[in-house]
Amino acid sequence: MADVKDDGLAAVADGIANGKTPGSGRQEEAAARGPKLFLVHLEPRSANLGQTLVLARALHAENWDVHIVCRVSCRLAEAARACSLPVHTIPDTADGGLLSAWSLVRLVHKLGARKRVTGLLHACDPAASHLVSRAWRLDKKLRVVHTRRMPIMETSAKVVRWYKMPPAKIITDSLAGKIAMRLSGLEPHLLHTIASGIDPSEQPARRERSDGRVIFAVTGELLPSGGHSLLFDALAFLDKETDLPPWEVRILGEGPYFQALLEEAQDKNVARRIAFLGGADTPAQLTLCDILVLPASEGESHMPLVLQGWAARLPIVAINRLDHAENFQAEGNCLLAQPGDARGLADRMARLARDATLCAPLVAGGRASLAKFSVRAMVLDYKRLYRQILA
């Protein structure tokens, strides 16, 4: 059975963090807290894990009763515990079926979000949406909201049903995502757009190097949709350039396709240029890099990765995706290559490698663009929507 483990539950329920003793103090603490919120995030290595943590921390600081539900191996679990957030894990082997859904319902009931305390389940990725929708079928009194960061139309009727049942609010982080969900058959009044948020002050300062190398950083999960095949083709073109300074590529991210990607890089004779750094601390690694490359033309939203690059004061080379149109200005805060155009991607990488003076305007444009992605604005938008659902 895919039982939910109540890690940290005793400390939260008994008010240990606030110096309370078990017993009547529980009711006093529950009354003092804001709404009870369960952020369910099941994808273990998603680029959007950081957004879930940022939201949880900000709401917790405003006295909301925030709980994280994730898989055992999910990096979010350790990060949330480090922030003193209650974490509840389900086994990695759980398939999101009926037993997992029933375990989630039991957890919500156990924490008192059925009677006196109003609670809300927020599914933060597609796998979580599947689980949360099943949980709602077991208890239709649950309040539900979904996040959908895939800026493409969903053609699977089964998947669309996850969002239609219950008729919950669906949050996208881009206008393109909202349009895609509308084309998938979702009603307009259910769709909301809330931009990602970041605190640039949390990004470590760049560290100056004097080795003359150019280091490209690539971030994101190692999946077929990550654009790494296009990147390797671009590196093959880049490897033929004779007027570039010494360069290398550092790939930051984990995923099930590591071995396949390593073999592909070897087959394309570019593996010697690449270092796979796995789950290394991305903000710290970016302080040693010069240019951020985002080669994916599909998959989940890139905006958390984009914001991280802008906050790290890195120029960005990316693919011209539909969901980038509202935030990217070519030659202003990034350089854009067309989907599938490996030579075009290589050309833009080479431009920045050859001439560092071209990087400064892109960095300045990126820093200026961060103004519309404040954590405070994001949290206010979420609170407004949450309260509307809970009303």
C-alpha positions, 0 to 999 in steps of 0.5 A, a space after each residue: 500500500 502506498 501509505 503517506 509517511 507523516 515526516 515532521 507531523 508530530 512537531 507541527 501538530 503539537 506546536 513544538 516549533 512555537 514552544 506549545 505543549 500537546 493538548 489544548 494548545 493544538 486548537 489554539 495554534 490551529 486557530 492562529 494559523 492561516 488556511 491549511 494548504 497541501 502542495 503536492 509535487 510528485 515529479 522528482 527533478 522538475 525545474 519547477 521544484 524551486 517555485 513550489 518551495 519559494 511559494 511554500 516558504 513565503 506563505 509559511 512566513 505569513 502564517 499559512 499552514 503549508 504542507 509539502 507532499 512529494 515522493 521520497 526521492 524528490 529533492 523538494 523533501 530535503 529542501 522543505 525540511 531545511 526550511 522547517 516545513 512539514 513534509 509528507 512523502 509517498 513511496 517512489 514506487 507509488 503509481 498515483 492510483 487509488 491506494 495513493 489517493 486514499 492515503 492522501 485523503 487520509 492525510 488531509 483528514 488526519 490533519 483536520 482539513 475536513 471539518 473545522 479547518 478548511 484545506 486546499 490541495 494544490 497539484 503542482 505538476 501533471 502527476 500530482 494532478 492525476 493523484 489529486 483528482 483521484 483523491 477528490 473522487 474519494 472525497 468531493 468536499 476537498 478543494 483543488 487547484 492545479 498548476 499546468 506549466 506545459 505550454 502545449 495543447 493537451 490532446 489526451 482526453 484522459 489527461 484533460 479529465 484530470 483538470 475537469 474533474 473536479 471543475 478546479 482552477 488551473 494555473 499557468 505561468 504564461 499566456 501561451 500555456 493559458 491558450 493551450 489549456 483553453 484549446 484543450 477544452 478547459 473553460 476560460 473562467 477556470 484558467 488563471 495565469 500567475 508568473 513565476 517569482 524569484 528573489 535575485 538577492 538569493 543568487 550567489 555573486 558571480 566569481 571572477 575567473 582569469 583562465 581565459 575559458 568560456 564556460 557554457 551552462 545548460 540546466 534542466 532535467 535530462 529528458 528527451 524533451 530537454 533539447 540536449 540532442 540539438 545542443 550536441 549537434 550545435 556543439 559539433 558545429 561549434 567544435 569546427 570554429 577555429 577562432 574561439 577561446 577555449 570552451 566547455 559545457 557544464 550540464 546541470 541536472 539529473 534524469 533517467 536519460 543520463 546514460 543515453 545522452 552520454 552515449 549520444 554525446 560520444 557518438 557525436 564526438 562532443 563528449 570531451 567538451 561536456 561535463 555532466 554535473 548531475 544534481 550539483 548546486 545549480 546557483 553555486 555552479 552558475 557563479 563560475 559560468 559565463 553563458 546560459 544555454 536553454 536548448 529545449 523547444 518543448 516540455 515544461 516551462 523554462 521560466 524558472 531556469 530563465 529567471 535563475 540565469 538572469 539573477 545570476 547575471 548570465 547572458 542567455 541563448 535559448 530556443 524561440 518557443 511560443 511561451 517565451 514570446 511574452 518575456 524574451 526580447 531578442 537581442 535585448 535580454 537574450 539571443 534566440 535560435 529557431 527550433 531544430 536549428 543547430 547551426 543557428 544555436 551554435 552561431 549565437 553561442 559563438 557570438 557571445 564566446 568571441 566577444 564578451 562585450 556583447 554579453 553586457 547588454 543582454 545581462 542588463 536586459 535580463 536584470 531589468 526583466 526581473 522586475 516583473 517576476 518578484 516573489 511578492 507579486 507571485 505570492 499575492 496572486 496565489 493568495 488571492 486565488 486561494 482565498 477565492 477558492 476557499 470562500 
